């Protein structure tokens, strides 16, 4: 699995593990997108080299969180924020489980990663050329109807990935002892 598939290596430095280094300077949008790409690549890295049994290992009781569930959840999050909210599309859920955390015995990590990458690609396509101040509306939940800017969504997505990458760090360490950012 290539973790550098989220950025153009000609445009940015890469870490020894292949992840893109977020921009140190540049315009706001490029910096936000580079941080989001870094966090996406970090999640992919945390899943690299594991088999389907390993990505189904839960963290600690009572949590049922797994690396597979995190990837599925982030596919759901990508679709929700970029397609439903920013682009205002009426798209079906990615999975039967609205959060994505539930595991389907028939769905392995390769399929989940493919779905996640498709959601990322579709979100990028829809947001290309949109201004950071452009707005969408939250469709449902406790903040239904609230207007949010693309800038806010990008910042939220960075936060969402950073939080879940912390979970992924702990899950990976539990699975095979691998640590690091």
Secondary structure, 3 states (H helix, E strand, C coil): CCCCCCCCCCCCCECCCCCECCCCCCCHHHHHHHHHHHHHHHHHHHHCCCCCCHHHCCCCCCCCCCHHHHHHHHHHHHHHHHHHHHCCCCCCCCCCCCCCCCCCCCCCHHHHHHHHHHHHHHHHHHHCCCCCCCEEECCCCCCCCCEEEHHHHHHHHHHHHHHHHHHHHHHHHHHHCCCCC
